[in-house]
């Protein structure tokens, strides 16, 4: 296989990754690898419609002044994801501002931004945001076409399977798998033109089962990893530090604490291990691990601690879920190093199991099919 063909296949993979990242991220309401701005609040750094590389908060490291972050705003534009720059830090959280705005977000009604609100950081090189011009404009156009296709497929099939995020994943995964499998399984005829027989034979068709098995293993690894990422989420508790008692567990007297029950349910087909971590300064939760079999539910105790000053304090608890395919001590050890390591290890294990099983069944020798000029098969 020549470098030109390899480059073409790599480009196809990158285009699929970009498409999946933008569409699924838009449906989930959380950037996945790539994101874009919709307003002019970040001008001149980013114009409306410009995109950027969104580094997940779990791996972006410490947030500092000058970083551009994507956070779940409480009040700005009615709430929702906002991309602004960190311009300061207080005990209550980060101070943020759009580059085009004369005032900080906290000069208005937006409270300081906590760690739990930050979902991603814009990639910067030498202090400058890596901007992808018009990425959002293209994404919006493609998204409109995809939504139209989803509606037509749902109408024709009489099912909602093709709608929403699951439908997006199904469509893109199907197209991506078809493109990749075609490139992996069959050699390009033009690449094999030099091996064409001169007498009575067409060019040899080659099928390599190892490539099919490898494609299946990679697909399983990616799907399992993506599923665990999707199962992991952040839960918000709007705590009020008050000077009075209340029956509402999220309204806590100054300096006291209150317990809130979080019902954790495993609605999937595989057993999972769940871990919980504080994503803000005044909340704690049962750390786990908690094993939940299919359909099992576990009540997690979340403790809210009211600060000495009255006010509204959004608090966040981060939940991580992993398929229980590795021994519990292994998952606990990897989680202690970094919450994303179990996802990588489990995805590699599941993909590796499919790879070994597939090679054991299909074998490792290529199958060669030859076709004569008369159309008979030999």
N, C-alpha and C positions, 0 to 999 in steps of 0.2 A: 504494500500500500504506500503510495507516494505521499510526500509532505503536503501537496496541494489537497489531496482527498482528506488527509487527517485534519488539515486546517478547516476544511469545509464541514466535517463532522463536529469538530470542536465549536465552530460558529453556530451550528444547529443546536448543540447542547446549551450554549450560552443564551441563545435567543429563547429557548424553552424555559430556562431558569429565570430569565428576566420577565417573561410573560407570566409565569406562575407566581413569581414574587409579587408583581404589581397587582394582579387580579385577586389573588387570595388575600393579600394584605389589605386591599380595599374592602373586601367583603368582611374580613375579620375585624376591621377597624384598628389594625395594628400593623406597622410596617414590617415587612419580611425582606431583608437584604437591601431592598430599594424603596425609596419613597419620593414624594415631591410636594412642593408648596403650591397652594391654591390662591393665595392672596399676595399683596405687595408688601407685607409687613417686614420681610427680610431683604428688601432692596437696599443697596445695590448688590448685596452678596448673591441673592437668588431672586430672579424674576418670577412672576406667576407662571406656573407650568414647568419650571425647572425642577430637575430631579437631583437626588444625592444618594450616596451609599449609606444605608442605615445600619450601624453596628449595634446589635442587641445589647441592652443594658447589662446583661449577665456577663458579657465578655469585654465590655468597653473600658473597664477599669474605673478608677476614681474620677468623679466629675469635678472640673475646676473652672475658674473664671475664664471666659473666652470660648468655652465649648458650646456648640450648637446642639440642643437636645430636643427630642420629641417627647412631650409629656401630656398626660391626660388632665387638661385644664378643668377647674371647677366652675369658673364663671366666664372666662373669655369666650365671646361669641356663643354664649349659651352652653359652654362646656364642650369637651371632646378633645381630640388630639391637636396639639399646637406645636409648631416648630419655631423656637426662639432661642436667643443666646443667653447663657448664664453671665450675669454682670456683677454678681456679689453673692454672699452667703451669710446667713444669720443662724442663730440657734434653732429657729423654727424651720429652716429650709433654705432653698436657693432663691435668689432674686433674678428674674428673667426679663428680657426686653427684646422686641423685634428691632433689627438694625435700622429700620426706617421710622421707628417710633421715638418721640421725644421723651416719653415717660416710661417707667418700668411697669410691668404687669401688676406689681404689688402696690403701685401708687393708686391703682383702681381697686376693684373688689376681689381680685385674685389673691388668695393666701400664698405664702411662700411654698415653693415646689419641693416636695419631699422625694426621697429616693424611690419610694414605691410608685410615684406617679410617672417616673421617667421610664419609657419603654425602649428608647434607642438614642444613640448619639451619632451625629453626622460625621462621616470620615473626613479628617483634615490632614493635609500634607503641608508641612512648614507653616502651620497656623492658618492655612487657607482651606475652606471647604471645597471638596472635590465635587464640582457641579456638572450635571449631565443636562445640557440645554434641551428644553422642550420634551423631556421624558414624560412629564405629567400630561401634556397635551396629547401625545401619542397614546398614552395609556388610556386616557378618557375615550378617545376615538375607538380604540380596540375594544374597550370595555362595553361600549354601546353596541358594537357588532356582536360580541359574545352574548350579551343579554338577549339580543334579538334571536340568536340561534338557540339559546336555552329555552326561550318561550315557545319557539316553533317546535322544538323536539318534545317539550313537555306536552304541548297540545296534540301533536301527532301520536305520541305514545300513551297519552292519558294518565301519566304519572308525574309526580313532582320530583322524581329522582334527578332530573337534569337541572333543577332550579337551585339557587343559593350557592353557598361555598362548596358543598359536596358535588354539585353539578359541574362547577368550574373545575374542580380537581379531577373529576371523571373525564371531562372533555379533553383537558390539556394532557392528562396522563395518557389517555388513549392515543392522541396524536403524537405525543412525544415518544411513546413506546413503539409505535409503528415506524416512525422515522429512524429511531435508533436500531431497532431490530433489523430493518431492511439493510442498513449500512453495515451491521455486524455480521449478518448471516450470508450475504451474497457479495462476491467480488464484483467490482465494476467491470463490465465487458470491455470498456476501452482500456483498462489496465491490463487485461489479459489478451489483448489483440495480438501481441507478439508470440503468444503460445498457441495460436490457432493452427489447426492441422491443415495441410494443403490438399489432402485427398479425402473426399467423401465424408468428412467429419465437420460438424460445427464445433464451436468452442466448448470446452468442458465447463459444466456447472459444478460448483463446489459448495457443499454444505458442511459447516463445522459445528457440531453440537456443543463444543466448548464455549463458543460465542453466545449461543442461546442460553446456556446455563449461566454464564457470567452476567448476561443482561438481566436474567430473572433474579439473580442474587443481588445485583445492584438495585433493582427495582424494589425488592423486599426490604433491603437495608434503608433505602430512602423513605419508603412509605412508613416503616416502623419508627424511624427517627422523627419524621414529621408528625406522626400521630402522638408521640410522647411530648413533643413540643406543644402541640395543640391542647393536650390534656393538662399541661401545666399552665397555671394562670394566677393572676393577682386579684385578691378580694379586698374591696374597700369598706371601711367602717367609718361612718361620719360621726366621730365622737365630739360631744359637747362637754367642756369643762365648766361646771356650773356651781353656784353657791347654794344650791338647794337639792334635796333628794328627789328622785324620780323613779317611776316604775319602768321607764325605758332604760334598758341596760346600756345604751350608747350615750345616755346623759349621766355623767359621773360627777359626783361632788369633788371639788378642788382637793387635790392631794390623795384621793382615794382611788380604788380600782373596782372594776366590774367584769364579770365573766359573760361572754357571749358564746353560744353554741353554733358551730359551723357544721352543717350536715354534709359529710363527704360521701358521695355515692359512686360506685363503680358500675357504670352502665355499659361497659365494653364486654368483649368476649373473653379476654385474658385477665388473669389475676394481676394486680399491680401492687407496688410499694409506693406509699405516699409520704412525702416529707413536707414540713412546714417551717418557714423562716420569717422572722420579722423584717418588714421592708420599710419601717418607719420607727421613730424613737420611743413611742409610748405604747407599744403593743407587743405581746408575747403569745405564742401558740405552742400546743403540743408538737414537739419537733419530729416525732416519729423515729424509726419507720413504722408505718401502719400498713399491714397487709390487708388487702381487700380482694376477695374472690369475686367472681362474676355476680353482679346483682347485690353485692354486700354494701351496707351503709355503716359508717362510723361517725359518731359525733365528736368533733374536735373542739376542745375548749380554747377559746381565745380570750386573753386577759387585756383589758384596756386600762391604762393608767393615766388619770387626769393630771395635766400639768398644774403648777401653782397659780397660773393666771387663767381667768375665765376666757372662753372663746370657743370657736369651732376648729377642731383639729382632725383633718382626714387621716386615718390610719390604714396601713396596708399590710396584708399577710400574703406571702408568696408561697404557692403550692407547687411542688414538683412531683410528677408521677412517672414511674418506670415499670415496664413490663417485668413480671417476676420470672424471668428466664435465667437469671444468674443467682447464685447463692446470696442470701441476705447479707452476710459479712462482706462479700465483694462489693455489693451495691453501696453499703454503708461506707466502706473505705473510699470508694471512688467519689461518693458524694461529699465526703469530708475534704477531699482535695479541691473539687469544683463541681457544682451542680450539673454541669453539662457532660462531665466525663461518663456517668452511667449511660446517658443516651448514646454516646459514641460507642461504648463497649457493647451495649445490648444490640444496637443496630448492626455492628460488625459481627456479633455472634449469630444473629438470626440470618443475616446474609451469607455468612460462612457456612452455616448448616445447610442452607439451600444449595450452595455451591458444591459441597461435598456429596450431598445426596444426588444432585443432578449428574455429577460426573460419574458416580457409581452406577447410575441407571443408564445414562446415555453413552458412557464411554468417552474416550479422548481422541479416537481416530476420526479424521475427516471422512465424510461420505462423498464420493465423486459420482456424478450422474452424467452420462454421455449420451448425446442425441445425434443420430445419423441424419444425413440429408433427406432420407425417405420418411423421416418422422417416426421410425421405430425406435424403441428404447432398448439399449444393450446393458 
